[in-house]
Amino acid sequence: MVIIPVMVKYLFLVLMSISLCAIGDENWPQFRGPSASGLAPDGQNLPLKWDVKTGEGILFKVKIPGLAHSSPIIHGNRIYLTSAVNTAGKSSFRPGLYGAGDAAADRSEDHDWQLFCLDKKTGDMIWQRTAVSGKPIDKRHVKGTYANSTPVTDGRYVVAFFGSQGLFAYSVEGEMLWQKDLGRLDVGAYDLPDYEWGSASSPVIWEGKVIVQCDTQGESFIAAFDIATGEQMWRTVRDELPSWGTPTVYPGKDRTELITNGSNFIRAYDPATGKELWKLGGSSKITAPTPIFANGLIVVTSGRAPERPVFVIKPGGTGELGPEHLAWSVTRRGPYMPTPIIVKGKLFVLNNSGPFACYDLMTGEEHFYLRLPHAGAGFSASPVAADGKIYFSGEAGNVFVVEASTEFTLLATNSLDEPLMATPAISDQMMYIRGATHLFGIGKSIRSR
C-alpha cells in the first residue's frame, strides 16, 4: 500500500525532469548559450547553405534599430536583444583588421539604450523598451558600439548591461523591475589611459543572482545582485587591468567555481560569496575571450602578443596555481577576440585574422593549424556549433561552415551582405545571426522540417 504512491511520485519526478530538460534544450539564455559553450543540442537540422538574395534558408530578416554588437538570447518562443539608438542621426563602426585604438566621435546626447523582445519564429516585435536615454558617459572604440554586452535571462527576468549607463532588470513582459548605477566603468587600453573602448563583458545568472565582471582603469570588481530586487549580495575587488570577457560558472563535482579571465590573473570565485578560490598568472595584457569548460577541464585563452596563451586548467585548486594544475597549455596560439569552442572532445581555436587550430582537449595534441579564409576583414564573433558543424561569422558578412573534425573541411560559405560582429544563437532548428542592421532567422522551411 505504501509502494504504489512512492513509485507514482518517483515516476512523476522523472517525467517532470524529462519535460524540463526538453524545455531547456531550446533555450539560449546568455552569451554563447548554456554555460557559454556555444553548443546547441543535436537534431538542429540547420541548412548547410542559404542565400539572402533569393531567400533560400532565410526564414525572416528583420531590421533592428540602432547599433550593437550584443548577441540575441532566447527563452521559450522569445528572442531578446539590446541596442543603442542614436536618435539624432545614424551611428557607425569600422570593421576590419587594423591596429588603431582610437575612439568613435559618436557622443550625441540623443542616445536611447533599448531592449527588444521578438517572436522566435517570425521576428515580429513583441515589445520594445528604453532603459535609459542621454549622452554616453564613455567613449567607445571605433570598431565597437554602446551596446556590446549580451543580455541574460532565466525565463522570468531579462537583465541588460550597458556599462557605465547601468544594469537593468525587466520581467519577460517588459516591465522594468530595478536598475543599478555601477559608477563609471572606464574600460580601455591598459597602457593608454586616455583611450576609451567601452565595456563588453556580459552578465550571467546563477541561483537567483546576476553576476557582472567590471575590470576598468579604476577599481575593478566582480559583483552579484539579487535578480528579483537588485540588492547587492556581494562585491569583490579585483586587482586587474581592463578586460572584456564574460564570467562563466563551472558546476564542478565537489564545488561550483565562478571563472573569470583577466590580465593579471585568471581567477575562480565561490559564486555564493565572492570569495577567491584560486588564481593563475601568465595571461595576455588584454583579455576578451570567455572561459569555457568540458569533460572536467576549464579552458581560458587570450590573444594579445607576446603571451597569447591557451590554458587548459584542472578545477578544484587553491591559492596561486602552478604547472601541476594544468592539463596542458600552449603559447602564441590564443585568440584575441573569439571565444574558442569544444565539440566532442576537440578544442577549436580561431583568431581574429584567421589562424585556426584544433586540439585534443584532454592531451593537447594539435590536429591542425591553418588559416581560415575571411575576405580581409577577420573575425570578432565567437563560433557556435550544432550537429557536428561549426559556424564562424566573419566581419565581412560571410558565415563559414566547417566540419567539427580533426581534419579541416570547409563545407560552405554563406554571405549575409552586411558586417557580422555578434555571436549567433541557435534554438529549435533555427540559427539567429545579428548583422550590422538586421537580425536573420536561418533554417529550413516548415515543410522540409
Backbone torsions as a table, in degrees:
resi	resn	phi	psi	omega
1	MET	NA	-24.5	-179.9
2	VAL	-90.1	-28.5	-173.0
3	ILE	-66.7	-39.5	-174.9
4	ILE	-61.5	-50.3	178.7
5	PRO	-60.5	-38.5	179.5
6	VAL	-63.7	-44.3	179.6
7	MET	-64.6	-40.7	178.1
8	VAL	-60.7	-45.2	179.0
9	LYS	-61.8	-41.0	-180.0
10	TYR	-63.3	-45.7	179.6
11	LEU	-63.6	-38.7	177.8
12	PHE	-60.0	-45.6	-180.0
13	LEU	-64.3	-38.7	178.0
14	VAL	-63.4	-46.6	-179.5
15	LEU	-63.7	-39.0	177.7
16	MET	-63.8	-40.1	179.8
17	SER	-63.9	-43.9	178.5
18	ILE	-62.6	-43.6	-179.7
19	SER	-60.9	-45.4	-179.2
20	LEU	-64.9	-38.6	178.0
21	CYS	-62.5	-40.2	-179.3
22	ALA	-64.5	-40.8	178.7
23	ILE	-65.4	-43.4	-177.0
24	GLY	-65.5	-27.6	-176.4
25	ASP	-62.1	-26.9	-176.3
26	GLU	-89.8	-2.9	-176.7
27	ASN	-90.1	146.5	176.4
28	TRP	-133.2	77.9	-160.1
29	PRO	-85.5	-5.8	-176.0
30	GLN	-152.5	-176.4	176.0
31	PHE	-55.1	125.3	-179.7
32	ARG	64.9	19.9	173.3
33	GLY	76.8	-164.6	-176.6
34	PRO	-54.3	125.3	178.7
35	SER	57.7	21.8	-179.9
36	ALA	59.6	24.3	-175.4
37	SER	-73.9	-28.4	-174.7
38	GLY	78.0	3.7	-175.6
39	LEU	-101.6	133.4	172.0
40	ALA	-100.4	151.1	177.1
41	PRO	-59.5	153.2	177.1
42	ASP	-60.3	155.9	177.8
43	GLY	94.4	18.4	-179.8
44	GLN	-73.1	-31.0	175.1
45	ASN	53.5	43.5	179.2
46	LEU	-72.2	151.7	176.7
47	PRO	-66.7	143.6	176.4
48	LEU	-73.7	-35.3	-178.8
49	LYS	-129.8	150.5	172.8
50	TRP	-147.3	165.0	-174.9
51	ASP	-141.6	111.2	-176.3
52	VAL	-70.0	-22.4	-179.4
53	LYS	-78.6	-40.9	179.6
54	THR	-89.9	-17.5	-177.7
55	GLY	90.7	-3.0	179.4
56	GLU	-61.0	123.9	178.2
57	GLY	77.5	-2.1	179.4
58	ILE	-101.5	102.9	-177.1
59	LEU	-80.5	-29.0	168.9
60	PHE	-158.2	157.3	176.0
61	LYS	-140.5	113.7	-172.6
62	VAL	-122.2	131.2	176.6
63	LYS	-76.7	132.6	-179.8
64	ILE	-112.0	126.5	-178.9
65	PRO	-63.9	152.8	171.0
66	GLY	80.9	-161.5	-174.0
67	LEU	-135.1	127.7	-179.8
68	ALA	-161.9	148.0	171.0
69	HIS	-109.1	7.1	177.5
70	SER	-68.1	152.7	-177.1
71	SER	-92.8	155.9	171.2
72	PRO	-71.9	146.4	169.9
73	ILE	-122.4	161.4	-172.0
74	ILE	-140.3	136.4	169.3
75	HIS	-143.3	126.5	-176.1
76	GLY	61.3	-126.5	-178.6
77	ASN	-102.6	21.8	-176.0
78	ARG	-125.2	143.5	173.3
79	ILE	-106.5	139.1	173.6
80	TYR	-123.8	137.8	175.3
81	LEU	-155.5	161.6	-175.0
82	THR	-117.2	165.4	176.5
83	SER	-160.7	158.4	171.7
84	ALA	-114.7	117.0	-172.9
85	VAL	-106.7	119.6	174.2
86	ASN	-86.8	100.2	-175.5
87	THR	-74.2	-9.9	178.6
88	ALA	-91.6	-7.8	-178.3
89	GLY	168.3	-178.6	-176.7
90	LYS	-87.6	132.9	173.9
91	SER	-95.0	158.8	-179.6
92	SER	-146.3	166.1	174.3
93	PHE	-136.7	168.2	-177.0
94	ARG	-119.8	102.4	177.0
95	PRO	-75.4	174.5	175.2
96	GLY	118.2	172.2	-180.0
97	LEU	-97.2	111.5	179.2
98	TYR	-158.9	163.2	-174.9
99	GLY	-98.4	-5.5	-176.1
100	ALA	-67.3	138.8	179.1
101	GLY	-116.7	25.1	-175.5
102	ASP	-73.3	162.0	-178.4
103	ALA	-94.2	154.7	175.9
104	ALA	-73.3	154.7	179.8
105	ALA	-87.5	12.3	-173.3
106	ASP	-83.9	88.0	-179.4
107	ARG	-126.6	30.8	179.9
108	SER	-58.4	144.8	176.4
109	GLU	-78.3	-1.9	-175.3
110	ASP	-106.5	54.3	177.0
111	HIS	-103.7	139.3	171.8
112	ASP	-117.8	125.6	174.4
113	TRP	-94.7	117.8	-167.0
114	GLN	-122.6	154.8	174.5
115	LEU	-123.2	132.4	-177.8
116	PHE	-117.7	147.6	171.6
117	CYS	-124.6	124.0	-177.2
118	LEU	-125.6	157.9	174.5
119	ASP	-73.1	131.3	-174.7
120	LYS	-66.2	-32.6	-175.3
121	LYS	-86.8	-32.7	-172.6
122	THR	-112.4	-20.4	-173.8
123	GLY	80.7	2.8	179.9
124	ASP	-66.2	141.8	179.2
125	MET	-73.6	126.8	176.0
126	ILE	-93.9	-48.0	172.3
127	TRP	-155.1	161.4	-177.5
128	GLN	-142.0	129.2	-177.5
129	ARG	-130.9	144.4	173.4
130	THR	-100.8	117.7	-178.4
131	ALA	-77.7	-42.2	-176.8
132	VAL	-157.9	151.4	179.1
133	SER	-130.2	155.4	175.6
134	GLY	137.3	-159.1	-179.1
135	LYS	-88.2	135.7	175.9
136	PRO	-57.6	133.1	-180.0
137	ILE	-68.7	-36.3	-179.5
138	ASP	-113.9	162.6	166.4
139	LYS	-77.7	173.9	175.3
140	ARG	-133.9	154.2	175.8
141	HIS	-60.5	145.6	-178.0
142	VAL	-62.0	-20.0	177.8
143	LYS	-94.2	-9.7	-175.1
144	GLY	-101.7	-168.3	179.0
145	THR	-139.3	177.3	174.4
146	TYR	-90.3	7.0	176.9
147	ALA	-139.7	69.3	179.8
148	ASN	-87.4	-28.0	-173.5
149	SER	-79.7	133.3	178.5
150	THR	-80.2	136.9	176.9
151	PRO	-69.7	174.6	-179.9
152	VAL	-141.5	148.6	179.1
153	THR	-143.1	152.6	171.3
154	ASP	-115.1	11.5	-178.4
155	GLY	92.7	-13.1	175.3
156	ARG	-114.7	-39.5	-178.5
157	TYR	-121.6	151.4	172.6
158	VAL	-126.1	125.6	-175.8
159	VAL	-118.0	127.4	178.6
160	ALA	-114.6	139.1	-178.6
161	PHE	-120.8	121.7	-179.4
162	PHE	-118.3	36.8	175.6
163	GLY	61.7	-127.4	-177.8
164	SER	-64.8	-18.0	178.9
165	GLN	-77.2	-19.5	173.4
166	GLY	125.5	176.6	179.6
167	LEU	-114.9	130.9	-170.6
168	PHE	-132.3	132.0	179.5
169	ALA	-116.1	133.5	179.8
170	TYR	-125.6	156.6	164.7
171	SER	-75.3	165.2	179.7
172	VAL	-69.2	-11.1	175.7
173	GLU	-94.0	2.4	173.6
174	GLY	96.2	11.3	176.7
175	GLU	-85.4	124.2	176.4
176	MET	-70.6	128.3	-176.2
177	LEU	-103.5	-39.4	177.0
178	TRP	-165.1	163.3	175.6
179	GLN	-144.5	151.0	-178.1
180	LYS	-131.0	131.5	172.2
181	ASP	-91.0	113.3	-178.4
182	LEU	-93.1	8.0	-177.9
183	GLY	84.8	-180.0	178.7
184	ARG	-76.3	126.0	179.8
185	LEU	-110.3	90.2	-176.5
186	ASP	-83.8	96.8	-175.5
187	VAL	-110.4	110.3	-178.1
188	GLY	-155.4	-162.1	-177.9
189	ALA	-64.4	128.7	-176.9
190	TYR	-63.4	-30.3	-174.8
191	ASP	-101.0	-3.0	178.0
192	LEU	-133.6	81.5	-172.2
193	PRO	-57.9	-23.5	-179.5
194	ASP	-75.2	-16.6	178.5
195	TYR	-76.4	136.4	176.4
196	GLU	-123.7	116.4	-176.1
197	TRP	-104.5	-17.4	-178.9
198	GLY	88.6	153.4	-177.7
199	SER	-82.6	160.5	178.8
200	ALA	-146.9	-13.2	178.7
201	SER	-59.7	137.7	-176.8
202	SER	-103.4	151.0	177.2
203	PRO	-73.6	156.1	172.9
204	VAL	-129.5	160.8	179.1
205	ILE	-118.3	134.2	175.6
206	TRP	-145.3	119.7	175.3
207	GLU	45.4	53.5	175.3
208	GLY	77.8	11.1	178.2
209	LYS	-118.2	138.4	169.4
210	VAL	-96.3	124.5	-176.3
211	ILE	-114.5	130.6	178.7
212	VAL	-127.5	139.8	176.9
213	GLN	-106.4	121.8	-174.6
214	CYS	-127.2	88.5	177.9
215	ASP	-99.9	120.3	-168.1
216	THR	-136.9	179.6	173.2
217	GLN	-70.0	-20.4	179.0
218	GLY	-98.3	-131.4	178.8
219	GLU	-83.6	115.9	177.3
220	SER	-82.2	150.1	-179.9
221	PHE	-160.0	163.9	168.6
222	ILE	-128.0	138.5	-172.0
223	ALA	-143.4	154.7	178.1
224	ALA	-124.3	139.7	-178.6
225	PHE	-127.8	143.6	175.4
226	ASP	-63.1	124.6	-173.0
227	ILE	-68.7	-24.2	-178.6
228	ALA	-83.2	-33.7	-172.0
229	THR	-118.6	-19.9	-174.5
230	GLY	85.0	-0.4	179.1
231	GLU	-63.2	133.9	178.4
232	GLN	-71.5	124.3	-179.2
233	MET	-90.8	-39.1	173.6
234	TRP	-161.4	158.9	177.8
235	ARG	-146.7	127.7	-178.2
236	THR	-121.3	123.6	178.0
237	VAL	-71.8	140.6	179.6
238	ARG	-120.4	131.4	173.6
239	ASP	-84.9	84.2	-171.8
240	GLU	-139.3	156.4	169.1
241	LEU	-83.0	166.4	175.6
242	PRO	-55.0	141.5	177.4
243	SER	-146.2	169.2	-172.9
244	TRP	-131.4	1.2	-178.5
245	GLY	-77.4	154.8	176.8
246	THR	-92.7	137.4	176.9
247	PRO	-68.7	155.7	-179.1
248	THR	-130.6	136.2	177.0
249	VAL	-93.6	118.6	178.7
250	TYR	-100.0	114.6	-177.7
251	PRO	-85.5	79.5	-176.5
252	GLY	-68.7	165.5	-179.2
253	LYS	-66.3	-39.3	-176.3
254	ASP	-99.5	-27.1	179.4
255	ARG	-161.2	158.7	176.4
256	THR	-92.1	135.8	-178.6
257	GLU	-124.0	130.1	175.3
258	LEU	-93.5	112.5	-172.0
259	ILE	-100.1	131.7	178.6
260	THR	-126.5	139.0	172.4
261	ASN	-85.4	146.9	179.4
262	GLY	-166.9	156.9	-176.3
263	SER	-73.0	-45.8	178.8
264	ASN	-72.2	-46.1	179.9
265	PHE	-150.6	141.4	158.8
266	ILE	-76.1	132.2	-175.2
267	ARG	-130.9	151.6	171.0
268	ALA	-118.6	139.5	179.4
269	TYR	-125.7	159.8	167.1
270	ASP	-78.9	114.9	-175.8
271	PRO	-67.9	-14.7	179.0
272	ALA	-79.5	-30.7	-173.3
273	THR	-124.6	-18.4	-175.0
274	GLY	83.3	5.2	179.8
275	LYS	-71.3	132.9	177.6
276	GLU	-70.5	133.2	-179.3
277	LEU	-100.9	-47.3	178.7
278	TRP	-155.6	166.2	176.4
279	LYS	-147.2	153.2	-178.2
280	LEU	-137.1	124.5	179.3
281	GLY	-91.1	174.9	176.0
282	GLY	107.3	8.1	-178.8
283	SER	-78.7	173.5	173.9
284	SER	-72.9	163.9	179.2
285	LYS	-76.2	-13.4	172.9
286	ILE	-126.3	124.8	-178.0
287	THR	-125.9	127.9	-179.5
288	ALA	-129.1	-36.6	-178.2
289	PRO	-62.6	151.8	-179.1
290	THR	-92.0	139.4	175.5
291	PRO	-61.5	145.8	176.4
292	ILE	-134.1	170.6	-179.7
293	PHE	-154.0	157.2	173.3
294	ALA	-171.1	152.0	174.5
295	ASN	52.6	36.0	176.4
296	GLY	76.6	16.2	178.8
297	LEU	-129.6	147.9	-179.1
298	ILE	-111.4	131.2	-178.7
299	VAL	-112.8	124.7	177.2
300	VAL	-133.1	131.6	-174.0
301	THR	-133.5	163.6	170.2
302	SER	-157.9	157.5	-166.7
303	GLY	-127.0	11.4	176.8
304	ARG	-79.2	129.3	177.9
305	ALA	-67.6	150.4	8.4
306	PRO	-92.4	-11.7	-170.0
307	GLU	-70.8	-61.6	179.5
308	ARG	46.1	56.7	-173.9
309	PRO	-85.9	156.3	163.4
310	VAL	-118.5	112.8	178.8
311	PHE	-106.2	129.4	172.6
312	VAL	-114.5	108.1	-163.5
313	ILE	-108.3	138.8	172.0
314	LYS	-83.1	128.3	-179.6
315	PRO	-73.3	171.7	173.0
316	GLY	92.4	4.4	-178.0
317	GLY	-75.5	174.8	178.4
318	THR	-140.6	139.8	177.9
319	GLY	71.7	-153.7	179.4
320	GLU	-82.6	123.2	-173.9
321	LEU	-79.6	148.0	174.4
322	GLY	-112.0	-175.2	-177.5
323	PRO	-57.7	-28.0	-178.5
324	GLU	-67.1	-15.0	178.4
325	HIS	-93.2	4.7	177.4
326	LEU	-105.4	132.5	170.1
327	ALA	-69.1	-41.8	172.3
328	TRP	-172.7	167.5	176.5
329	SER	-155.0	162.5	177.0
330	VAL	-149.7	145.8	178.1
331	THR	-106.3	164.8	178.8
332	ARG	58.8	29.1	176.5
333	ARG	-130.3	-8.6	-174.4
334	GLY	-71.2	148.7	-179.8
335	PRO	-84.1	145.7	179.2
336	TYR	-77.5	-45.3	-177.9
337	MET	-117.4	-57.8	-172.2
338	PRO	-64.5	135.4	172.2
339	THR	-75.1	135.6	178.5
340	PRO	-65.1	176.0	178.6
341	ILE	-140.2	143.8	178.4
342	ILE	-112.8	122.8	179.1
343	VAL	-129.3	115.4	176.0
344	LYS	50.2	50.5	174.2
345	GLY	80.1	6.1	177.9
346	LYS	-116.2	134.7	179.6
347	LEU	-99.9	122.4	179.9
348	PHE	-110.8	128.2	-174.7
349	VAL	-126.1	122.2	179.5
350	LEU	-119.2	133.1	175.8
351	ASN	-102.3	165.3	-174.7
352	ASN	-52.3	-44.6	-173.3
353	SER	-87.0	4.6	173.0
354	GLY	112.0	-15.8	175.8
355	PRO	-57.0	131.6	-170.9
356	PHE	-136.5	126.5	-176.1
357	ALA	-130.4	153.7	175.0
358	CYS	-127.2	129.6	179.8
359	TYR	-127.1	153.1	166.9
360	ASP	-74.9	122.9	-174.0
361	LEU	-60.7	-38.7	-173.7
362	MET	-79.5	-33.6	-172.7
363	THR	-110.9	-21.8	-176.0
364	GLY	85.3	3.3	178.1
365	GLU	-59.3	129.4	-179.7
366	GLU	-89.2	118.9	-178.8
367	HIS	-86.6	-37.0	172.8
368	PHE	-159.1	158.4	174.0
369	TYR	-147.1	113.1	-173.9
370	LEU	-148.4	-168.6	-179.1
371	ARG	-119.5	126.4	176.8
372	LEU	-83.3	130.1	-179.4
373	PRO	-65.2	144.1	-174.7
374	HIS	-146.0	11.2	174.7
375	ALA	60.0	25.7	170.2
376	GLY	89.1	-9.9	-174.7
377	ALA	-104.2	-14.8	175.5
378	GLY	78.8	-164.7	-173.4
379	PHE	-133.0	133.1	169.1
380	SER	-119.2	-33.9	178.7
381	ALA	-67.8	154.1	176.8
382	SER	-92.5	149.8	-179.2
383	PRO	-72.7	154.6	171.9
384	VAL	-130.3	163.0	-174.5
385	ALA	-144.5	151.4	175.0
386	ALA	-157.7	140.0	173.9
387	ASP	52.6	40.8	176.2
388	GLY	76.3	14.4	177.8
389	LYS	-124.0	141.8	178.4
390	ILE	-111.2	138.2	-177.4
391	TYR	-114.2	120.7	-179.8
392	PHE	-113.5	118.7	179.8
393	SER	-93.2	120.4	179.9
394	GLY	-93.3	151.0	-178.4
395	GLU	-62.6	-25.4	-179.4
396	ALA	-76.6	-6.7	177.1
397	GLY	109.2	1.9	-179.9
398	ASN	-97.8	142.3	172.3
399	VAL	-111.1	119.9	-178.9
400	PHE	-96.8	128.8	179.0
401	VAL	-105.4	118.2	-174.4
402	VAL	-122.6	138.8	176.5
403	GLU	-68.5	134.0	179.4
404	ALA	-82.0	78.7	-172.0
405	SER	-139.7	164.6	176.5
406	THR	-74.4	-9.3	173.2
407	GLU	-114.9	131.1	-176.1
408	PHE	-71.5	126.5	174.8
409	THR	-139.4	116.8	174.8
410	LEU	-86.8	114.0	-173.9
411	LEU	-87.0	-34.1	-177.4
412	ALA	-165.8	157.4	172.1
413	THR	-131.4	122.0	-175.9
414	ASN	-123.0	131.7	-179.4
415	SER	-100.0	140.2	173.2
416	LEU	-111.0	4.1	171.4
417	ASP	62.0	24.8	170.7
418	GLU	-157.6	154.5	-177.2
419	PRO	-56.7	141.6	179.7
420	LEU	-120.6	111.3	-179.2
421	MET	-115.9	-24.7	-175.5
422	ALA	-89.4	149.2	177.2
423	THR	-76.7	133.1	-178.7
424	PRO	-69.3	168.9	172.9
425	ALA	-125.6	152.0	180.0
426	ILE	-129.9	133.7	-179.8
427	SER	-161.1	130.1	167.7
428	ASP	52.4	51.3	175.9
429	GLN	67.2	25.9	172.9
430	MET	-137.9	148.9	172.3
431	MET	-114.8	136.8	-176.7
432	TYR	-114.8	117.7	-176.5
433	ILE	-119.3	122.7	177.6
434	ARG	-92.4	120.7	173.1
435	GLY	-96.2	-171.3	-178.6
436	ALA	-63.3	-29.7	-177.6
437	THR	-131.1	-13.9	-175.4
438	HIS	-130.8	158.1	167.0
439	LEU	-108.1	125.0	-177.9
440	PHE	-105.8	132.4	170.9
441	GLY	-103.7	114.9	-172.7
442	ILE	-114.1	130.2	178.9
443	GLY	-177.8	177.2	175.9
444	LYS	-81.8	159.4	-178.5
445	SER	-63.7	157.6	-179.9
446	ILE	-56.3	-38.3	-177.6
447	ARG	-64.9	-42.7	-176.7
448	SER	-79.3	-15.4	179.0
449	ARG	-87.1	NA	NA
